[in-house]
Amino acid sequence: MRGMRRTVWAILAAMTMVLMAGCSFATKDPDYVPPAPLPPLEQLQQVPLTEQTTLSAGEDVTAFVTADKNIVCAMTSSRGGHLNLPYEANSYSDAANNKFAVVPVVHCELAKYAAPDPADISDDCAGIGLGYLGGTILLTPEKASYGSCRSGVTQMESEFGPKGSREGPISKLRELPEGQNIERNGLRCSAYNGGVACGNISGGVAFFVSREGYQLISDAGKTVTGTLKQGS
């Protein structure tokens, strides 16, 4: 009987040693500094594309939200300044707009956002100089712009802003996971670094936007304006 007990204990000891030998214990390096995020144009160029079919939001529109529900973007079209947005009422389909060329664009709205830099305010809002707000960003094949003239809240603010309902058309959109890229009509977007970057790589224009601020990029990355420092 004692022999059997010794054998059982020997087997258990051997199994324990095998398990311990197969385990590894990770320890944090106190001197490790994570690499800085890529500049927006490099991020858009280097990261592989994600299948976009699951992000379709109706005919000719691809839309997504970020995982933190702070940014919604529509990769869509513009005619005469009218945007085809799947989550806000608009006049894009009016017959009067048929005379205008269809331009591929990306339009994003934020639930929480920074005010525009005074140098990036591009409209005096019908001469009153008031009402130019942040919280929206628009990319065309030629340029990116932040903010717009408006009164009231955007759909994104109404759903996910400080007093948002958390219900509505945006709440039903799919997420673009952090670190993934998506492309439509020559424009590409990536959810990364806590925000969204979108750009026309061949044209050298792009933007990055997050709740902390934004960058507007042109001249293949040589010119960067906005409230975020270059490289942040």
ROLUMFI-303880 format. One record per residue: residue in three letters; z, x, y of N, C-alpha, C in turn. Coordinates in pm, whole numbers, plus 32768, in hexadecimal, padded with zeros to 4 digits. Layout:
AlaZXYZXYZXY...
//
This chain:
Met800080537F8880008000800080008057807EArg805580C38079805A811D80EC7FD281608101Gly7F8D817F80917F0981BD809C7EA6816380E3Met7EAC80E180C47E52808381047E6E807A819AArg7EF0807B81BF7F138074824D7EDE80EE8297Arg7EF1816682577EBF81DF82987E2781D782ABThr7DE281A082457D4F8195824F7D26813782C0Val7D6A80C382CC7D4C806383367D6280A183BFTrp7DD580E583CF7DF2812584507D8C81928470Ala7D6081DA840A7CFC824384207C778208844FIle7C53819884107BD6815584387BDE812484C8Leu7C4F80E584EB7C6180B285747C5E812385DAAla7C9E819485B67C9F820686117C14823D8626Ala7BC7824385B77B3E827585C27AE7821A8617Met7AF7819686067AA9813786557ACC814286E8Thr7B4D815487067B78816287917B3981DB87D2Met7B35824B87867AF982C587BC7A6582B387D6Val7A20826D877C799082538790797981FF880CLeu79CA8195881D79BA813E889179D481898912Met7A3C81DE89117A5C822A898979F0828E89A9Ala79B482C989417949832A895778CE82E88993Gly78B9826689737843822089A5785681E58A2ECys78CF81EB8A6478E981B08AE778DA821A8B54Ser78AD81EE8BC778A882468C3B78EE82018CAFPhe792F824E8CFF797C82178D6E7941824A8DEFAla791381EB8E4478D6820F8EC3794282198F2EThr793B82808F7D799882908FED7948829A906DLys797E826390D8793982649158794082EF9196Asp78D0831B91CB78CB8399921278EF838092A4Pro796183B292D2798A8396935D792A83D093C4Asp78D88432939D787C847193FB77F0843593F6Tyr77DC83CD939F77568393939177328341940DVal76BD835B9442768A830E94B4760982CA9487Pro760582449484758A820194577517822094B5Pro749D8228947E7429824694D4741181D8953AAla73DC81FE95AB73BE819D9614734C814295E9Pro734D80C4961472DC806C95F2725A80A39629Leu71EE808595E2716A80AF9612714880699694Pro70F780A596EA70C1805D975C70707FE5972BPro70697F79977970287EFE97496F9C7F119711Leu6F457F5B97566EBC7F6C97246EBB7FB796A0Glu6F138019968E6F198062960F6F4E800995A0Gln6FB27FB695BF6FE67F59955C6F787EFB952CLeu6F2D7EC595886EC47E6695666E547EA99515Gln6E3C7F2695306DCE7F6D94ED6DF47F9C9461Gln6E737FC6944F6E98800A93D36ECD7FAD9366Val6F0E7F40938A6F4D7EEB93266EE57E9392E2Pro6EE57E8A925C6E837E3692156E8C7DA4923ELeu6E1C7D5E92316E167CD192576E547C7991EBThr6E8D7C0A92186EC97BA591C16E677B3291AEGlu6E657AF6913A6E137A8091226E3D7A129183Gln6DDD79D791CC6E00797992366DF278E69210Thr6DC178C991996DA6783D91796E2377E69181Thr6E97781D915C6F1177CC915F6F4377B391ECLeu6F0A77F892506F3677E892D96ED9778C9329Ser6E7A774D92E76E1F76F4932D6E6C767F9369Ala6E46765C93E56E8975ED94296E2375879458Gly6DBE757094086D557512942D6CD2755B943EGlu6C6D751194646BE6754A946F6BE075B494DBAsp6BAF762A94B76B97769795156C1576CD9559Val6C8A76BA951E6D0676EE95586D5C772A94E9Thr6D8F77A195036DF377DD94AD6E7277EF9500Ala6EE177B894D16F5C77BB951F6FD077E894C8Phe70327828950570A7785894BB711E78639518Val7195786994DD721178849526724F790294ECThr72A37942953B72ED79B6950A7365798794B9Ala739C79E19469740B79BD94117485798C945DAsp749B79C194D7750F7995952574F379189577Lys747C78DF95667453786495AC745A78749644Asn743E78EB9675743C78FF970673AF79019740Ile734B791A96ED72C17925971F726478D496C7Val720E7885970571A1784196BE711F787196FBCys70BB788A96A7703978B896D66FCA78669695Ala6F63784A96E36EEB780896B06E75786496C7Met6E317888965B6DB478D496646D46786A9668Thr6D10785196DE6CC377D996F56C4F77F59754Ser6C24778F979E6BB1779B97F96BD377619880Ser6B87778D98E56B94775A996D6B0A773299A0Arg6B0776C599ED6A8B769A9A306AAD76799ABFGly6A7876C89B1C6A9476AE9BA96B2876B49BCBGly6B7277079B856C0277119B9E6C5576AD9B51His6C1876539B076C6075F09AB66C7376269A29Leu6CEE762499F86D0F765E99776D1875F3990BAsn6CE7761698956CF175BE98216D7375DF97D7Leu6DDF759C97FD6E6275B597C26E8975439764Pro6EB3756296EA6ED174F996896F5874B5969FTyr6FAA74EB96F8703174B59709704E74839796Glu6FE8748297ED6FFA744B98746F8173F9989BAla6F99738C98E26F2B733A99136ED5738C9974Asn6E50738299696DF773CF99BF6D71738999C9Ser6D1F73B99A276C9C737A9A3F6C2A73D09A0DTyr6C44742499AC6BDD747E99786B6274319947Ser6B7873BF99076B09737498C96AC173179928Asp6AE9731299A76AA572BA9A066A1172E09A12Ala69BC727A9A1C692B72919A24690672E79A9CAla695572DE9B086937732B9B81693F73C19B69Asn698473EA9AFE699374799AE1692374B19A8AAsn68C9745A9A5F685D74899A07680174EE9A4ALys67FE74EE9ACE67A6754A9B1767DC75D99B18Phe685B75E99AF46899766C9AF8688876B59A72Ala688177389A7A687877899A0168FD778899B7Val68F577909933696E779798E06997782A98D4Val6A14784598F86A4778CE98F96ABC78D89898Pro6ABC7939983C6B30794A97E46BA7797F9833Val6C1B7946981A6C95796F98616D0C79699802Val6D7779A9982D6DFA799797EF6E5A796B985CHis6EA278FF98426F0478CC98A26F8B78C2985DCys6FF278FC989B707978F9986270DB78BB98C5Glu713E7878988F71AD784198DD7231787398A3Leu7293788798F9731678B798D07381785298EFAla73E6784D9899745977F698B174B878369917Lys74CE78B8990B75207905996A74CC797C9996Tyr74CA79989A18746979FA9A4974977A379ACDAla74527AA29AF0746B7AE79B6F74127AB09BDDAla74407ABD9C5A73EF7A959CCC737C7AF79CDEPro730E7ACC9D1B729E7B289D3172C27B949D97Asp728A7C089D8372927C6F9DEA72407C409E62Pro72727C529EDD72267C239F5271967C569F57Ala717F7CCE9F2270F77D069F2470987CBD9EC5Asp70CF7C729E64707C7C2C9E0270697B989E23Ile709F7B6A9E93708C7ADE9EBC70017AD29EF9Ser6FAB7A899EB46F1D7A889ED86EF07A089F1CAsp6F4D79B09F416F2779309F7D6F9479069FDEAsp6F6C78CDA0516FD0789EA0B16FF4780CA09CCys6FC477D2A02C6FE77748A0086FC676E7A079Ala6F4776E0A0996F117684A0FF6F4876A2A18AGly6F63771FA1A36F8B7748A228701F7740A245Ile706C7706A1EC70FB76F6A207714B7772A1E1Gly711077C7A18E71567840A16671CC7828A10BLeu71D877AFA0D57247778CA07D721177599FF8Gly726077609F93723B77249F1471F777809EB3Tyr71E278009ED671A7785D9E76721778909E1DLeu721578669DA07284787F9D45725778D69CD0Gly72B679159C90729B795E9C15729779009B9FGly72A079399B2872A778E69AB0722378C79A6FThr71B378EE9AAE712F78DD9A7070E2795F9A81Ile708879799A25703379F09A316FAB79CF99F5Leu6F427A019A356EB979E09A0C6E697A5F99FCLeu6E237A69998C6DC87AD999726D3B7AA49964Thr6CDE7ADE99B16C4F7AC799A06C137B4A996FPro6B947B4C994B6B587BCB99206B5C7C37998CGlu6B6D7C119A0C6B687C729A7A6BF07C989AB2Lys6C567C3F9AAA6CD57C5E9AEC6D487C0C9AB1Ala6DC07C369AD56E397BEB9AB26E867BCC9B31Ser6EC27B569B386F107B2E9BAD6F8E7AE79B81Tyr6FF87AF89BCF707A7ABE9BAF70A17A599C1AGly70D579E69BEE710479809C4A709579239C78Ser70BE78B79CBB705D78569CEB70A177F99D4FCys704E77AD9D98708277449DF1709D76C89D9DArg711676999D9F7136761F9D5571B975E69D89Ser71CF75689D6A724F75289D86728274F09D02Gly730274F39CEF733974C39C717334752E9C05Val735575049B8C736075629B1D72E3755D9AC6Thr72CC75C99A7D726175CB9A1A72917584999BGln7235756F993F725B753198C072BB758B9874Met72A7760F987D7301766B9839738D76639871Glu739A765B98F4741E764C9932745F75C8990ASer740F755E9903744874DB98E3747B74D59854Glu743E752697FB746B7525977074D475909752Phe74C376089788751B76769761755D76BE97D6Gly75517686984E759A76BC98C0762E769D98B7Pro767B76C4991D770D76AE99197736761D98FFLys76E875BE992E770675319917769C74EF98BFGly765F753E986875F1750D9817761B74AD97AASer75BB745B977E75D373F7971775CE742F968BArg758F74A5967A757674E295F7751B748B95A0Glu74DA742995DD747D73D2959673FE73C295E8Gly738D73B395A3730E73A295E8729F73ED95A0Pro722873F195DA71B6742F959571C874C5957BIle720C750C95D4721F759B95BF727C75B5954ASer72DE75619536733D757494C872FA756C943FLys72827533943B723B752393BB71D8759693A0Leu71C875F193FE716B766093EB71A676CA938FArg714D7717934F7178778292F6719D77FF9345Glu71EF78549309721778D1934871B279409328Leu719E79999388715A7A18936E71C97A7F9359Pro71DB7AB392DF724B7B0C92C372477B8B9317Glu72BC7BC1933172C97C3D937D72767CAC933CGly72277CF2938E71D97D63935D71517D409327Gln71287CC1933070A67C9A92FA70447C78936BAsn6FC57C9493536F597C7D93B36F017C099386Ile6EC47BC793E86E657B5D93CA6DF57B649432Glu6D7A7B4494096D077B5194636CB47AD19463Arg6C7D7AB194D96C237A3F94E46BC57A59955AAsn6B447A4A95436ADD7A5595AB6AE97AD895F9Gly6B077B4595B46B0D7BC795F56B8F7BE8963ALeu6BED7B89963D6C717BA196796CD87BAA9609Arg6D377C0296196D987C1D95AE6E257C1395E3Cys6E817BDD95926F0E7BD095B76F667C0C954BSer6FDA7C3D9575703C7C75951970C77C4E9546Ala71197C2094E871A67C08950471F27C8894E3Tyr72297CC9954972717D47953072CA7D6895A6Asn732B7DC0958D73837DF295F673CA7D819640Gly73E87D1595F874317CA6963573DD7C4D968EGly73597C5B968A73037C0996DD727A7BFB96A0Val72157BE996F4718B7BD996C6712F7C30971BAla70D57C7796D9706A7CBF971D6FE67C7E96F6Cys6F8D7C6D97566F077C3B973A6EA67C8D978DGly6E2D7CA197586DCE7CF097A46D407CE79771Asn6CE67D1697C36C5A7D2E97A16C4D7DC49791Ile6C507DF397166C547E8496FE6BD87EC99735Ser6B647E90971C6AE87ECF974A6AE17ED297E3Gly6B1E7E7098256B1D7E6C98B76B8E7EBA98F7Gly6BF07EE598A66C5E7F3598DC6CC07EE89931Val6CCB7E62991A6D2B7E1199666D8B7DCF9904Ala6E067DBA99326E6B7D8098DA6EE57D57992CPhe6F437D1798E86FC67CFE992370307D0A98B7Phe70AA7D2298E471207D14988F71837CBF98DBVal71C07C5D9897721F7C0598DA72967BE9987ESer730C7BE398B873877BC0987073E47B7B98D3Arg74587B5398A374B57B1098FE74E87B6F996AGlu74E07BF3995275107C5499B474AB7C719A22Gly742A7C5D9A0773C67C7C9A6C733C7C869A2FTyr72E07CC79A7772557CCA9A4B72107D479A7DGln719F7D679A3D71437DCE9A6970B67D959A6ALeu70697DB89AD06FDB7D979AD86F8E7E1A9AD1Ile6F347E259A716EF47EA59A526E5D7E9A9A6ASer6E257EFE9AAB6D957F049AC16D697F979ABDAsp6CE77FAB9ACC6CAE80339ACA6CD6807F9A4CAla6CCD803A99D96CEB807899586D7780B39953Gly6DD4807299996E5F809E99966E8580FA9A08Lys6E26811E9A5E6E4581799ACC6E9081349B3DThr6E7D80B29B4C6EC180669BB56F1D80009B77Val6F9C80089B9970017FAB9B6370567F799BD8Thr705A7EF59BEA70AF7EB89C4F710E7E579C0CGly716A7E209C5A71C87DC09C2272577DEC9C36Thr72B37DA39BF673427DBC9C0B737E7E179BA0Leu73327E359B3773617E939AD073237F1B9AEALys73757F829ADD734280099AEF72E3802D9A7DGln728380829A9B722580AE9A36727080FB99CAGly725580D7994B7298811798DB731380CF98ADSer733C806298F473B4801898CC73907FAE9867
//
